[in-house]
């Protein structure tokens, strides 16, 4: 315990005095934290029975937070989408020893250019990734996934409706540093939230867990920035549903596929009890912060996956998004959704109920 307190006070001292910690010291603190992070209370260990194992197994839950969810009533995009030359990613190590990757050349210091072969593509976004302890190709893989995500938006919207988006991701290897960032954003440091998106700064902050999980969370948070730039302020079911949908995009060469989200499915079947669509489409912020939170996330994902699984329903979803784009501040209510798609929610609910009982299949982008 003394070692943990000492590491925390040391990190706080450097942070308060504006002094950057060297990467090696960050690693040392991260190691010390790992000694104490998961230490249980000193109780008699449970008997090695099936019942005890089931009780000890943590409940699966989605942990994600949006900070300062104020209405974005202005265009936050970087303008129209144009072509760009593929292959230039700038990388450098800053004064703290942290590796940075960006599609924008740094203004100061030394840097290297990582070239990846490819064809001329649309310049969908500017990605600023500040990360600790990640493999060098993390940026490349994330960029490929986000390009595929934009292709999905391209299937729903015409090119004139697409806009270039600024995506800023900060990934931390130290839980102490991450908790300090949470505190600055008025978030309790006692929870286990591994990532959050700030509307005020258009930045996502993530705690490094394992590379696969971090990639999924990074894609989720980047989708919020994309939605903000392309759609504006939008219903939470649409914003979170698209973000949940994006997590399991997989890219193989020029091909892309979207797989069922494993948070809410088991062996490609729904494993979470879903809410009725009328409850989803009328949920308040209070509902999203209540015990319904997990089911709202699951239903949002399932609804988007359902709409994207059929060409006719995909057209309905596109109409809703285009309607949302007309006013960057207002959100579409349930009655407006019915008018836009030309189908009562009760009728769509019957289709949705049938679909949720089927074995879910991967979707080709």
DAGIBEL-V262072 format. One record per backbone hydrogen bond with DSSP energy under -0.5 kcal/mol. NH is the residue of the N-H (numbers start at 1). CO is the residue of the C=O. Records with the same first field share a line. If there is no record, write none. Layout:
NH: CO ; CO
This chain:
5: 1
6: 2
7: 3
8: 4
9: 5
10: 6
11: 7
12: 8
13: 9
14: 10
15: 11
16: 12
17: 13
18: 15
19: 14
26: 22
27: 23
28: 24
29: 25
30: 26
31: 27
32: 28
33: 29
34: 30
35: 31 ; 32
36: 32 ; 33
37: 33
39: 36
40: 38
43: 41
49: 47
53: 49
54: 50
55: 51
56: 52
57: 53
63: 61
64: 62
65: 195
67: 197
70: 68
73: 71
76: 74
78: 164
81: 162
82: 123
84: 121
89: 87 ; 114
90: 102
91: 112
92: 100
94: 92 ; 98
97: 94
100: 92
101: 129
102: 90
103: 127
112: 91
114: 89 ; 112
115: 113
116: 87 ; 114
121: 84
123: 82
124: 122
126: 165
127: 125
128: 126 ; 167
129: 101 ; 127
130: 128 ; 169
131: 99 ; 129
132: 171
138: 135
141: 137
142: 138
143: 139
144: 140
145: 141
146: 142
147: 143
148: 144
149: 145
150: 146
151: 147
152: 148
153: 149
154: 150
155: 151
156: 152
157: 153
161: 158
162: 159
164: 79
165: 124
167: 126 ; 165
168: 166 ; 202
169: 128 ; 167
170: 204
171: 130
172: 206
178: 174
179: 175
180: 176
181: 177
182: 178
183: 179
184: 180
185: 181 ; 182
186: 183
187: 182
191: 188
196: 205
197: 65
198: 203
199: 67 ; 197
202: 198
203: 198
204: 168
205: 196
206: 170
207: 194
208: 172 ; 206
214: 210
215: 211
216: 212
217: 213
218: 214
219: 215
220: 216
221: 217
222: 218
223: 219
224: 220
225: 221
226: 222
227: 223
228: 224
229: 225
230: 226
231: 227
232: 227
233: 72 ; 328
238: 235
239: 235
240: 236
241: 237
242: 238
243: 239
244: 240
245: 241
246: 242
247: 243 ; 244
248: 245
249: 246
250: 257
252: 255
255: 252
257: 250
258: 363
259: 248
264: 261
265: 261
266: 269
269: 266
270: 356
271: 264
272: 264
279: 276
280: 276
281: 277
282: 278
283: 280
288: 284
289: 285
290: 287
293: 290
296: 292
297: 293
298: 294
299: 295
300: 296
301: 297
302: 298
303: 299
304: 300
305: 301
306: 302
307: 303
308: 304
309: 305 ; 306
310: 307
314: 310
315: 311
316: 312
317: 313
318: 314
319: 315
320: 316
321: 317
322: 318
323: 319
324: 320
325: 321
326: 322 ; 323
327: 324
337: 333
338: 334
339: 335
340: 336
341: 337
342: 338
343: 338
347: 344
348: 344
349: 345
350: 346
351: 347
352: 348
353: 349
354: 350
355: 351
356: 352
357: 353 ; 354
358: 355
360: 268 ; 358
363: 258
365: 256
